[in-house]
Amino acid sequence: MTQIGSAPAVAPVIDIAPYFGGSSDEKRAVARQFGAACEYTGFLMVTGHGVRADVTQHMLQTCRVFFALSEAEKRLVIPRVENGPGYRPIASTSLARTLDAVAPGDLNEGYLISPLLAHRNLPTDYVTCDEGRKWFRDNLWPNAPPDFQTAWVAYYAAMEALASTLLRIAALALDLPETHFDQRIDRHTSQLTARRYPPVAGEVLPNQERAGAHSDYGAITILWKDAGSDSLQVMGKNGEWQDVVPVADAFIINVGDLLAQWTNDRWVSTLHRVVTPRDPAARASSRYSLPFFFKPNYDAVIEPIPSCIGNGRPAKYAPIRAGDHMAMKRHKHVVAEGY
């Protein structure tokens, strides 16, 4: 694991290429590194992931074009229901509120799509029942740019495949069969979001950041973000905020609340935030990020797995359905009803 001085890096870089087609020993070596990072801060960066650069760049380019549209044009795809897919105006959500903090809206705008179904053979009643309709919603696609939907579908598929691989690596790291999580994520409810952090002019409200301090409430998050520090920060073991500076061709991965509960907090879902820059030059520029929130099947039961219980570590969590946990969290972060 990458280190800074005598301490591990807050987000070590792990090459997962040996996992693909590697020997059993090579796979387990990757898993050991992965597990160590998940235990330390719950953050890491992965290279050798196999996601084509042109897929990411096409996705990013369509996002830049969309966010450059007028506010009136973007509001044509405002969500029709609370937390539905579509456009999120600036300061319409507050991630800090998911942890019951008192905080104003975050200084970003976003676009979100619900789980894609085109290539998945899910039972009809799983999608259309009362609970299924909370997660599998019809997506809203803007008219411009014309290749927006194509880019998002391709990027979603790439993230879905990478997330499934990471959960198999996670299983090995936890001394479980490699396919342990497969039946818990085969009907996943993952969402893909793009965020633009616009220039910050003048003073901001107390406790207002580009994205307030929070932990993610799914299983894992896969994040692409543009280069530079003074942006994403993680709460370190020393209780101080530390910058996560991305490296070329890497995705930032972090443990979410549900994977932390699955591991009985052996792996940690760590506070993180996107800061409002203090430097004038940084305040004057926009930043972009592409978070993919990988969420289990809504009816998956989340409870501590056997390999994370015992030896003085009793189970800390009662069983909970993934959908119940996620619904509670996502309701809290809406600031402006109807935007």
C-alpha positions as CSV (number, residue, x, y, z in Angstrom):
1,M,0.0,0.0,0.0
2,T,1.3,3.4,-0.9
3,Q,2.7,5.3,2.1
4,I,3.5,8.8,3.1
5,G,6.3,8.7,5.5
6,S,5.6,6.0,8.0
7,A,1.8,6.2,7.6
8,P,-0.3,4.6,4.8
9,A,-1.6,7.0,2.2
10,V,-5.1,8.3,2.8
11,A,-6.1,6.8,-0.6
12,P,-3.5,4.3,-1.7
13,V,-3.1,3.5,-5.4
14,I,-3.8,-0.2,-6.2
15,D,-3.2,-1.8,-9.6
16,I,-6.0,-4.3,-10.0
17,A,-4.9,-5.5,-13.5
18,P,-3.4,-8.7,-12.0
19,Y,-6.9,-9.7,-10.8
20,F,-8.1,-10.0,-14.4
21,G,-7.0,-13.4,-15.6
22,G,-4.4,-13.7,-12.9
23,S,-3.6,-16.8,-10.8
24,S,-5.3,-17.4,-7.5
25,D,-2.2,-16.0,-5.7
26,E,-2.2,-12.8,-7.9
27,K,-5.9,-12.3,-7.2
28,R,-5.5,-12.7,-3.5
29,A,-2.5,-10.3,-3.5
30,V,-4.8,-7.6,-5.0
31,A,-7.5,-8.5,-2.5
32,R,-5.1,-8.0,0.4
33,Q,-4.2,-4.5,-0.7
34,F,-7.8,-3.7,-1.3
35,G,-8.8,-4.9,2.1
36,A,-6.0,-3.0,3.9
37,A,-7.1,0.2,2.3
38,C,-10.8,-0.4,3.2
39,E,-9.8,-1.0,6.8
40,Y,-7.6,2.1,7.1
41,T,-9.7,5.0,5.6
42,G,-12.1,3.2,3.3
43,F,-10.6,5.1,0.4
44,L,-8.3,4.0,-2.4
45,M,-7.6,4.6,-6.1
46,V,-7.5,1.8,-8.7
47,T,-5.6,1.6,-11.9
48,G,-5.5,-1.3,-14.4
49,H,-9.3,-1.3,-14.2
50,G,-10.0,-1.8,-17.9
51,V,-12.4,1.1,-18.4
52,R,-11.6,2.7,-21.8
53,A,-10.5,6.4,-21.6
54,D,-12.7,7.4,-24.5
55,V,-15.8,6.2,-22.7
56,T,-15.0,8.4,-19.7
57,Q,-14.0,11.4,-21.9
58,H,-17.2,11.1,-24.0
59,M,-19.3,11.1,-20.8
60,L,-17.4,14.1,-19.5
61,Q,-17.8,16.1,-22.7
62,T,-21.6,15.6,-22.8
63,C,-21.8,16.8,-19.2
64,R,-19.8,19.9,-20.0
65,V,-22.2,20.7,-22.9
66,F,-25.3,20.0,-20.8
67,F,-24.2,22.1,-17.8
68,A,-23.4,25.0,-20.2
69,L,-27.1,25.2,-21.2
70,S,-29.3,27.9,-19.8
71,E,-31.0,27.4,-16.5
72,A,-34.3,27.3,-18.3
73,E,-33.1,24.5,-20.6
74,K,-31.7,22.4,-17.8
75,R,-34.9,22.8,-15.8
76,L,-36.8,21.1,-18.6
77,V,-35.5,17.8,-17.0
78,I,-36.1,18.6,-13.3
79,P,-37.1,15.5,-11.4
80,R,-40.8,14.8,-11.4
81,V,-40.7,13.2,-7.9
82,E,-38.5,13.7,-4.9
83,N,-35.0,12.2,-5.5
84,G,-36.1,11.2,-9.0
85,P,-33.7,11.2,-12.0
86,G,-33.0,14.5,-13.7
87,Y,-31.3,17.8,-13.1
88,R,-30.4,19.2,-9.6
89,P,-30.0,23.0,-9.5
90,I,-27.3,24.6,-7.5
91,A,-27.8,24.3,-3.7
92,S,-30.9,22.1,-4.0
93,T,-29.4,19.3,-2.0
94,S,-27.3,19.1,1.1
95,L,-25.2,15.9,1.7
96,A,-24.4,17.0,5.2
97,R,-28.1,16.6,6.1
98,T,-27.8,12.8,5.6
99,L,-25.9,12.8,8.9
100,D,-28.5,15.2,10.5
101,A,-26.1,18.2,10.3
102,V,-27.6,21.7,10.0
103,A,-26.2,22.9,6.7
104,P,-27.3,25.0,3.7
105,G,-27.5,23.6,0.1
106,D,-24.3,22.4,-1.5
107,L,-22.6,24.6,-4.1
108,N,-23.0,22.3,-7.0
109,E,-25.4,21.3,-9.7
110,G,-26.0,17.8,-10.8
111,Y,-27.7,15.3,-13.1
112,L,-28.7,11.8,-12.1
113,I,-30.0,8.8,-13.8
114,S,-31.8,5.8,-12.2
115,P,-30.7,2.2,-12.7
116,L,-30.6,1.2,-16.4
117,L,-32.5,-1.9,-17.4
118,A,-31.9,-2.2,-21.1
119,H,-29.3,-5.0,-20.8
120,R,-30.7,-6.7,-17.6
121,N,-33.2,-9.5,-17.5
122,L,-34.9,-8.6,-14.2
123,P,-38.3,-10.0,-13.2
124,T,-41.1,-7.6,-14.2
125,D,-42.7,-7.6,-10.7
126,Y,-39.3,-6.8,-9.1
127,V,-39.2,-3.5,-11.1
128,T,-42.9,-2.6,-11.1
129,C,-44.0,-3.5,-7.6
130,D,-44.5,-0.6,-5.1
131,E,-41.0,-0.8,-3.7
132,G,-39.4,-1.4,-7.1
133,R,-40.9,1.8,-8.5
134,K,-39.1,3.7,-5.8
135,W,-35.7,2.7,-7.4
136,F,-36.4,1.8,-11.0
137,R,-37.7,5.0,-12.4
138,D,-38.0,6.3,-16.0
139,N,-35.0,8.4,-16.8
140,L,-35.3,12.0,-18.2
141,W,-33.0,12.6,-21.1
142,P,-32.2,16.2,-22.2
143,N,-32.5,17.1,-25.9
144,A,-28.9,18.5,-25.9
145,P,-26.3,17.4,-26.5
146,P,-27.7,14.8,-28.9
147,D,-25.3,12.1,-27.8
148,F,-26.0,12.6,-24.1
149,Q,-27.9,9.4,-23.6
150,T,-25.5,7.3,-25.6
151,A,-22.5,8.5,-23.5
152,W,-24.3,8.0,-20.2
153,V,-25.5,4.4,-21.1
154,A,-21.9,3.4,-22.1
155,Y,-20.4,4.9,-19.0
156,Y,-23.0,3.3,-16.7
157,A,-22.3,-0.1,-18.2
158,A,-18.5,0.4,-17.6
159,M,-19.1,1.4,-14.0
160,E,-21.5,-1.5,-13.4
161,A,-18.9,-4.0,-14.6
162,L,-16.1,-2.4,-12.6
163,A,-18.3,-2.3,-9.4
164,S,-19.1,-6.0,-9.8
165,T,-15.4,-6.8,-10.1
166,L,-14.6,-4.7,-7.0
167,L,-17.2,-6.6,-5.0
168,R,-15.6,-9.9,-6.0
169,I,-12.2,-8.6,-4.9
170,A,-13.9,-7.5,-1.7
171,A,-15.2,-11.0,-1.1
172,L,-11.7,-12.5,-1.4
173,A,-10.3,-9.8,0.9
174,L,-13.0,-10.9,3.5
175,D,-12.1,-14.6,3.2
176,L,-15.4,-15.3,1.5
177,P,-16.1,-17.2,-1.8
178,E,-15.3,-14.8,-4.7
179,T,-19.0,-14.8,-5.7
180,H,-20.4,-14.2,-2.2
181,F,-22.0,-10.8,-3.1
182,D,-23.2,-11.8,-6.6
183,Q,-26.7,-12.7,-5.6
184,R,-27.0,-9.5,-3.5
185,I,-26.1,-7.2,-6.3
186,D,-27.6,-8.9,-9.4
187,R,-30.7,-6.6,-9.2
188,H,-28.7,-3.6,-8.0
189,T,-30.3,-0.1,-7.8
190,S,-27.1,1.9,-8.6
191,Q,-27.3,5.5,-9.7
192,L,-25.0,7.5,-11.9
193,T,-24.5,11.2,-11.2
194,A,-22.5,14.1,-12.8
195,R,-21.7,17.1,-10.7
196,R,-20.5,20.6,-11.7
197,Y,-19.0,22.8,-9.0
198,P,-19.3,26.3,-10.4
199,P,-17.1,29.3,-9.6
200,V,-17.7,30.7,-6.2
201,A,-18.4,34.5,-6.2
202,G,-18.5,36.4,-2.9
203,E,-19.1,35.1,0.5
204,V,-20.8,31.7,1.2
205,L,-23.1,30.8,4.0
206,P,-21.8,29.3,7.2
207,N,-21.0,25.6,6.9
208,Q,-21.6,25.8,3.1
209,E,-19.3,23.7,0.9
210,R,-19.3,22.5,-2.6
211,A,-20.4,19.2,-1.0
212,G,-20.8,19.0,2.7
213,A,-19.2,16.4,5.0
214,H,-21.0,13.0,4.6
215,S,-20.5,9.3,4.2
216,D,-21.9,7.5,1.2
217,Y,-24.8,5.3,2.0
218,G,-24.6,2.6,-0.6
219,A,-22.1,-0.3,-0.9
220,I,-19.2,1.4,-2.8
221,T,-18.7,4.6,-4.8
222,I,-16.6,4.8,-8.0
223,L,-15.5,8.4,-8.6
224,W,-13.9,10.1,-11.5
225,K,-12.9,13.7,-10.7
226,D,-10.8,16.3,-12.4
227,A,-7.2,16.9,-11.3
228,G,-6.1,19.2,-8.5
229,S,-6.2,19.5,-4.7
230,D,-8.3,21.9,-2.7
231,S,-11.2,19.8,-3.6
232,L,-12.0,16.3,-2.3
233,Q,-11.0,15.8,1.3
234,V,-11.2,12.7,3.6
235,M,-11.3,12.7,7.4
236,G,-8.0,11.1,8.3
237,K,-7.2,8.9,11.3
238,N,-5.8,11.9,13.0
239,G,-9.1,13.7,12.9
240,E,-7.9,16.2,10.3
241,W,-9.0,16.7,6.7
242,Q,-6.7,15.4,4.1
243,D,-6.7,16.0,0.4
244,V,-7.2,13.2,-2.1
245,V,-5.4,14.2,-5.3
246,P,-6.3,11.9,-8.2
247,V,-3.6,10.2,-10.3
248,A,-3.8,9.7,-14.1
249,D,-6.1,6.9,-15.3
250,A,-7.3,6.1,-11.8
251,F,-10.8,5.9,-10.2
252,I,-11.3,6.9,-6.6
253,I,-13.1,4.2,-4.7
254,N,-14.7,4.5,-1.3
255,V,-16.6,2.2,1.1
256,G,-20.2,3.1,1.7
257,D,-22.3,2.6,4.8
258,L,-23.8,-0.7,3.7
259,L,-20.5,-2.3,3.0
260,A,-19.2,-1.0,6.4
261,Q,-22.2,-2.6,8.1
262,W,-21.7,-5.9,6.1
263,T,-18.2,-5.9,7.5
264,N,-19.2,-5.0,11.0
265,D,-17.2,-1.8,10.7
266,R,-14.0,-3.7,10.0
267,W,-14.1,-1.6,6.8
268,V,-14.9,2.0,7.3
269,S,-17.3,4.4,5.6
270,T,-15.4,7.6,6.1
271,L,-16.5,11.2,6.2
272,H,-15.5,13.2,3.1
273,R,-16.4,16.5,1.5
274,V,-15.7,18.8,-1.4
275,V,-14.4,22.0,0.0
276,T,-15.3,25.5,-1.2
277,P,-11.9,26.8,-2.2
278,R,-10.2,29.6,-0.3
279,D,-7.7,30.3,-3.1
280,P,-9.1,33.0,-5.4
281,A,-7.9,31.3,-8.6
282,A,-9.5,28.0,-7.5
283,R,-12.8,29.8,-6.5
284,A,-13.0,31.2,-10.0
285,S,-12.9,27.9,-11.8
286,S,-15.4,25.1,-12.3
287,R,-14.7,21.5,-11.3
288,Y,-16.5,18.3,-12.4
289,S,-16.9,14.9,-10.9
290,L,-18.7,11.6,-12.0
291,P,-19.7,9.5,-9.0
292,F,-21.3,6.1,-9.5
293,F,-23.1,5.0,-6.4
294,F,-23.2,1.2,-6.4
295,K,-26.1,0.0,-4.4
296,P,-27.2,-3.6,-3.6
297,N,-30.6,-5.1,-4.5
298,Y,-33.2,-3.2,-2.5
299,D,-34.3,-6.4,-0.8
300,A,-30.8,-7.5,0.1
301,V,-30.5,-8.1,3.9
302,I,-27.5,-6.2,5.3
303,E,-26.0,-7.9,8.4
304,P,-22.5,-8.5,9.6
305,I,-20.8,-11.4,7.7
306,P,-19.4,-14.3,9.7
307,S,-15.8,-13.6,9.0
308,C,-16.2,-10.1,10.6
309,I,-17.7,-11.4,13.9
310,G,-16.0,-13.0,16.8
311,N,-12.6,-12.7,18.5
312,G,-13.9,-9.9,20.7
313,R,-15.9,-8.3,17.9
314,P,-19.6,-8.9,18.5
315,A,-22.1,-8.0,15.8
316,K,-22.9,-4.2,15.9
317,Y,-25.8,-4.1,13.6
318,A,-29.2,-5.6,13.4
319,P,-30.2,-6.9,10.0
320,I,-31.7,-4.2,7.7
321,R,-32.9,-4.3,4.1
322,A,-30.8,-2.2,1.9
323,G,-33.8,-0.4,0.4
324,D,-34.9,0.7,3.9
325,H,-31.5,2.2,4.8
326,M,-31.1,4.0,1.5
327,A,-34.6,5.5,1.4
328,M,-34.1,7.0,4.9
329,K,-30.8,8.5,3.8
330,R,-31.7,9.9,0.5
331,H,-34.9,11.6,1.8
332,K,-32.8,13.7,4.2
333,H,-30.6,15.5,1.7
334,V,-33.3,17.3,-0.3
335,V,-33.2,21.1,0.5
336,A,-35.7,22.5,-1.9
337,E,-38.8,20.4,-2.5
338,G,-39.6,20.4,-6.2
339,Y,-36.3,22.4,-6.7
